[in-house]
Amino acid sequence: MSMLRQDPLTGRWVIIAAGRSARPNEFPAQTRDKTPRTDCPFCPGNENETTDEVWALGRPIGQPANGPGWRMRAFPNMYPALVPTDPVAPFGRDEGSPDHLFPQAAGLGRHEVVVYSTDHQASPAALEPEQLAELLTVLRDRARDFSQHPDVRYVSAFCNHGPEAGATLGHPHMQIIGAPEVPLLAVTKTERFAKYKEDHSQCLMCDMEAAEREAGTRLIATNEHWTGYAPWASRFPWEMLFVPRRHGASLARATGEELNALAEVLAPALKSLFAFHGDPSLNIVIHSATIDSAGQDEDSSSYHWHLEVLPRLSRPAGFEVGTGYTINSAVPEDVARWLRGERG
């Protein structure tokens, strides 16, 4: 079976081709090395191997910073993609090159790591709802802090878990980056949200969430504040999308009650995913409005923030990178049924 589906949030086309999951594969996915290490910079006791922390939870009152006793800590990335102070231009440009053909800007911004477990062998699925809620709260508070930086226009919180997802260290952690320019995907989504609101006087994501909840065929989990489902045009096998039911522009504006409720639906969904696939590589990505638009009144902003879980169970090949199409061998309706615990 093969079918084309279009993602309403981006306009991207996806090919759903269930039969491709049975094709021969001589190159299995890399798996995360969970062997305990004494030299892991994120493990307790090695705090001197990271930059000075900006946030930590768990230490008894009076115990010094940058030492053991924490259960979660955040600190600037030692190898940042963007830096908070004016960098010296490291690459330069040929003299006389026209600016309109080769634009450039200083790499200003913020880049932090959030280590959310002291256990080197843990994974996102190991977090209980209360632990996951605590992590989401830290990410929200760091996003609020980032948004005050004069050079930050967009904040991205994400997890690279496992080698196929881009992780370079096995110890469980998340990252948060504040960028000086708005990424193309955020621009595209912002434009599509705005166009839908102009045409329909409604929020695109609110309408999608209501439709998914009513249909139920791709529904994974739901509660008073959140709906989780396998997206209609999922790019990745076993992809999940979690949408807050209250219209809101960004993670930074989420309430504690909403983050607790997100953890209640996200934690069991991750456990189900890992029960099926062992310890798969995956990305968790939180999408928020730009800093400028997020500062608007929540009711007037057309953007609606959301969280994606993107398992890396397959690799993009020439057709995908050459065309922008993606090919997904897992039918979203089947994925949702399996994640709900229905095996029939």
C-alpha positions as CSV (number, residue, x, y, z in Angstrom):
1,M,0.0,0.0,0.0
2,S,1.2,3.5,-0.8
3,M,-0.4,6.9,-0.2
4,L,0.6,10.5,-0.3
5,R,-0.4,12.7,2.7
6,Q,0.2,16.4,3.2
7,D,1.2,17.9,6.6
8,P,-1.2,20.8,7.3
9,L,1.4,22.5,9.5
10,T,4.2,22.7,6.9
11,G,2.7,21.8,3.5
12,R,5.3,19.0,3.3
13,W,4.2,15.8,1.4
14,V,4.9,12.4,2.9
15,I,4.7,9.0,1.3
16,I,3.2,6.4,3.5
17,A,4.5,3.0,2.1
18,A,3.8,0.3,4.6
19,G,5.3,-2.5,2.5
20,R,8.8,-1.0,2.7
21,S,9.3,-2.1,6.3
22,A,9.9,-5.7,5.0
23,R,12.7,-4.8,2.6
24,P,16.2,-6.3,3.4
25,N,18.5,-4.2,5.5
26,E,22.2,-5.1,5.9
27,F,22.9,-1.9,7.9
28,P,21.0,-2.0,11.2
29,A,20.6,1.1,13.2
30,Q,23.4,2.1,15.7
31,T,22.4,1.6,19.3
32,R,23.4,3.7,22.3
33,D,26.3,2.4,24.4
34,K,25.0,2.2,28.0
35,T,28.1,0.8,29.5
36,P,28.9,2.6,32.8
37,R,31.9,5.0,32.4
38,T,34.1,6.8,34.9
39,D,34.9,9.6,32.5
40,C,31.4,10.7,31.5
41,P,31.3,14.5,32.0
42,F,27.5,14.3,32.8
43,C,27.8,11.7,35.6
44,P,27.8,12.7,39.3
45,G,31.3,13.4,40.5
46,N,32.5,14.8,37.2
47,E,30.9,18.2,37.5
48,N,34.3,19.8,37.0
49,E,34.2,18.5,33.4
50,T,31.4,20.8,32.5
51,T,31.0,24.6,32.5
52,D,29.6,26.1,35.7
53,E,26.0,25.3,36.2
54,V,23.2,27.9,35.9
55,W,20.5,25.7,37.5
56,A,20.4,22.6,39.7
57,L,17.8,20.7,41.6
58,G,18.1,18.2,44.4
59,R,21.1,19.4,46.5
60,P,20.5,20.0,50.2
61,I,20.5,23.6,51.2
62,G,24.0,24.8,51.8
63,Q,25.7,22.2,49.6
64,P,28.0,24.0,47.1
65,A,27.2,24.3,43.4
66,N,29.1,22.3,40.7
67,G,29.3,19.2,42.9
68,P,27.4,16.0,43.5
69,G,24.0,15.7,45.2
70,W,21.9,17.0,42.3
71,R,19.1,15.2,40.5
72,M,19.0,17.6,37.5
73,R,21.4,20.4,36.4
74,A,21.7,22.9,33.6
75,F,24.9,24.5,32.3
76,P,26.2,26.2,29.2
77,N,27.3,23.8,26.4
78,M,31.1,23.5,26.4
79,Y,31.0,23.3,22.6
80,P,28.2,25.8,21.8
81,A,26.5,26.3,18.5
82,L,25.9,30.0,19.5
83,V,27.6,32.2,22.1
84,P,26.3,35.0,24.3
85,T,29.1,37.5,23.6
86,D,30.3,39.0,20.3
87,P,32.4,36.3,18.7
88,V,35.5,36.9,16.6
89,A,34.6,36.1,13.0
90,P,36.4,32.7,12.5
91,F,35.9,32.2,8.8
92,G,35.9,35.5,7.0
93,R,34.8,36.1,3.4
94,D,36.7,36.8,0.2
95,E,37.3,40.6,-0.2
96,G,34.9,42.1,-2.6
97,S,32.2,39.4,-2.3
98,P,28.7,41.0,-2.6
99,D,26.8,41.0,0.7
100,H,23.5,40.2,-1.0
101,L,24.9,36.9,-2.3
102,F,26.8,35.9,0.8
103,P,24.9,37.3,3.8
104,Q,26.4,36.7,7.3
105,A,25.7,37.6,10.9
106,A,27.5,37.1,14.3
107,G,26.8,33.7,15.9
108,L,25.2,35.3,19.0
109,G,22.8,33.4,21.2
110,R,22.5,30.9,24.0
111,H,23.2,27.1,24.2
112,E,22.7,25.1,27.3
113,V,22.6,21.4,28.4
114,V,20.0,20.0,30.8
115,V,21.1,16.7,32.4
116,Y,17.9,15.2,33.7
117,S,19.1,12.0,35.3
118,T,22.1,10.9,37.4
119,D,21.8,7.5,35.9
120,H,24.1,7.1,32.8
121,Q,22.0,4.2,31.5
122,A,18.6,6.0,31.8
123,S,16.5,7.2,28.9
124,P,13.5,9.5,28.4
125,A,11.2,6.5,28.9
126,A,12.7,5.9,32.3
127,L,11.2,9.2,33.6
128,E,8.1,8.9,35.8
129,P,5.5,11.6,35.1
130,E,6.5,13.7,38.1
131,Q,10.2,13.6,37.0
132,L,9.2,14.5,33.4
133,A,7.0,17.4,34.7
134,E,10.0,18.7,36.6
135,L,12.2,18.5,33.5
136,L,9.5,20.3,31.4
137,T,9.3,23.0,34.1
138,V,13.1,23.5,34.0
139,L,13.0,23.8,30.2
140,R,10.1,26.3,30.4
141,D,12.0,28.4,33.0
142,R,15.2,28.4,30.9
143,A,13.2,29.3,27.8
144,R,11.8,32.3,29.7
145,D,15.4,33.3,30.7
146,F,16.6,32.9,27.1
147,S,13.8,35.1,25.7
148,Q,15.2,38.0,27.7
149,H,18.5,37.9,25.8
150,P,18.6,40.8,23.4
151,D,20.0,38.7,20.5
152,V,17.6,35.7,20.8
153,R,14.6,35.6,18.5
154,Y,13.8,31.9,18.7
155,V,14.2,29.3,21.4
156,S,14.3,25.6,20.7
157,A,14.3,22.9,23.4
158,F,15.1,19.4,22.2
159,C,16.5,16.0,23.0
160,N,19.0,14.0,20.9
161,H,18.8,10.5,22.3
162,G,21.0,7.9,20.7
163,P,23.5,7.9,17.8
164,E,20.9,7.9,15.0
165,A,19.4,11.1,16.5
166,G,22.6,13.0,16.6
167,A,23.7,12.4,20.2
168,T,27.4,12.4,20.9
169,L,27.2,11.4,24.5
170,G,25.2,8.5,25.9
171,H,24.2,10.1,29.2
172,P,20.6,11.3,29.1
173,H,20.3,15.0,28.6
174,M,18.4,17.7,26.7
175,Q,19.5,20.9,25.1
176,I,18.1,24.4,24.6
177,I,19.3,26.9,22.1
178,G,18.4,30.6,21.7
179,A,19.0,31.7,18.1
180,P,19.4,35.2,16.6
181,E,17.5,34.3,13.4
182,V,14.2,32.5,13.0
183,P,14.6,29.1,11.4
184,L,12.9,28.4,8.1
185,L,10.6,25.7,9.6
186,A,9.3,28.2,12.2
187,V,8.8,30.8,9.5
188,T,6.8,28.3,7.4
189,K,4.6,27.2,10.3
190,T,4.0,30.8,11.4
191,E,2.9,31.7,7.9
192,R,0.6,28.7,7.6
193,F,-1.0,29.4,11.0
194,A,-1.6,33.0,10.1
195,K,-3.1,32.1,6.7
196,Y,-5.4,29.6,8.2
197,K,-6.6,32.1,10.8
198,E,-7.2,34.6,8.1
199,D,-9.2,32.2,6.0
200,H,-11.1,30.4,8.7
201,S,-11.0,32.7,11.8
202,Q,-9.8,29.8,13.8
203,C,-6.5,28.3,14.9
204,L,-5.1,25.6,12.6
205,M,-3.8,23.5,15.5
206,C,-6.9,23.9,17.6
207,D,-9.0,22.6,14.7
208,M,-6.6,19.7,14.0
209,E,-6.6,18.7,17.7
210,A,-10.4,18.8,17.8
211,A,-10.7,16.7,14.6
212,E,-8.1,14.1,15.9
213,R,-9.9,13.8,19.2
214,E,-13.3,13.3,17.5
215,A,-12.0,10.8,15.0
216,G,-9.9,8.9,17.5
217,T,-8.2,6.7,14.9
218,R,-4.8,8.3,15.4
219,L,-5.3,9.2,19.1
220,I,-2.6,8.0,21.5
221,A,-3.5,9.6,24.8
222,T,-5.6,12.5,26.0
223,N,-6.5,14.3,29.2
224,E,-8.0,17.6,30.2
225,H,-5.1,19.7,28.9
226,W,-3.4,17.6,26.2
227,T,-4.0,15.5,23.1
228,G,-1.3,13.1,21.8
229,Y,-1.7,11.5,18.4
230,A,0.2,10.0,15.5
231,P,0.2,12.8,12.9
232,W,-1.8,12.3,9.7
233,A,1.4,12.9,7.6
234,S,4.0,11.4,10.0
235,R,7.5,11.8,8.6
236,F,9.1,9.2,10.9
237,P,7.9,5.7,11.8
238,W,6.2,5.9,15.2
239,E,6.1,9.7,15.2
240,M,4.0,11.3,17.9
241,L,2.6,14.9,18.3
242,F,1.4,16.3,21.6
243,V,-0.8,19.4,21.5
244,P,-2.0,21.6,24.4
245,R,-5.8,22.0,24.3
246,R,-5.6,25.6,25.5
247,H,-4.4,27.9,22.7
248,G,-1.0,29.2,23.6
249,A,2.0,30.5,21.6
250,S,5.0,29.0,23.5
251,L,6.5,26.7,26.1
252,A,7.5,29.8,28.0
253,R,3.8,30.7,28.6
254,A,2.8,27.2,29.8
255,T,1.3,26.8,33.3
256,G,2.6,24.3,35.8
257,E,-0.7,22.5,35.6
258,E,-0.3,22.1,31.9
259,L,3.2,20.8,32.2
260,N,2.1,18.2,34.8
261,A,-0.7,17.1,32.4
262,L,1.7,16.9,29.5
263,A,3.9,14.6,31.6
264,E,0.9,12.4,32.4
265,V,0.3,11.6,28.7
266,L,3.9,11.8,27.4
267,A,5.5,9.4,30.0
268,P,3.4,6.4,29.2
269,A,3.6,7.0,25.5
270,L,7.4,6.9,25.7
271,K,7.3,3.8,27.8
272,S,5.1,2.1,25.1
273,L,7.5,3.2,22.4
274,F,10.5,1.8,24.2
275,A,8.6,-1.4,25.0
276,F,8.2,-2.0,21.3
277,H,11.7,-0.9,20.1
278,G,14.1,-1.4,23.0
279,D,16.1,1.8,23.3
280,P,15.5,3.5,20.0
281,S,17.3,6.7,18.9
282,L,14.8,9.6,18.9
283,N,14.5,13.3,19.0
284,I,12.0,15.2,21.2
285,V,11.4,18.7,19.9
286,I,9.4,21.6,21.3
287,H,8.1,24.1,18.8
288,S,7.2,27.6,20.0
289,A,6.4,30.9,18.4
290,T,9.2,33.4,17.7
291,I,10.0,35.7,20.6
292,D,8.3,38.7,18.9
293,S,5.0,36.9,18.3
294,A,5.1,34.9,21.5
295,G,5.0,38.2,23.4
296,Q,1.6,39.0,22.0
297,D,-1.6,38.2,23.9
298,E,-2.2,34.4,23.8
299,D,-5.6,34.9,22.1
300,S,-4.3,37.1,19.3
301,S,-1.3,35.0,18.3
302,S,-2.1,32.6,15.6
303,Y,0.8,30.2,16.6
304,H,0.0,27.2,18.7
305,W,3.0,25.5,20.4
306,H,3.5,21.7,20.4
307,L,5.8,18.9,21.1
308,E,7.0,16.2,18.7
309,V,8.6,12.8,19.4
310,L,10.5,11.7,16.3
311,P,11.9,8.1,16.6
312,R,14.9,7.5,14.3
313,L,14.0,3.9,13.2
314,S,14.9,4.6,9.5
315,R,17.4,6.7,7.7
316,P,16.7,9.3,5.0
317,A,18.1,8.3,1.6
318,G,18.8,10.0,-1.8
319,F,15.1,10.5,-2.7
320,E,14.3,12.1,0.6
321,V,17.3,14.5,0.7
322,G,17.0,15.3,-3.0
323,T,13.3,16.1,-3.1
324,G,12.1,17.0,0.4
325,Y,9.7,14.1,0.4
326,T,9.9,11.6,3.3
327,I,8.9,8.0,3.1
328,N,7.3,6.4,6.2
329,S,6.9,2.7,6.4
330,A,4.6,2.8,9.4
331,V,0.9,3.7,9.0
332,P,0.0,6.3,11.6
333,E,-3.3,4.7,12.4
334,D,-1.6,1.4,13.2
335,V,1.0,3.2,15.3
336,A,-1.6,4.9,17.4
337,R,-3.5,1.6,17.9
338,W,-0.3,-0.1,19.1
339,L,0.7,2.7,21.4
340,R,-2.8,2.6,22.9
341,G,-2.2,-1.0,23.8
342,E,-4.5,-2.5,21.1
343,R,-2.7,-5.4,19.5
344,G,-5.5,-6.6,17.2
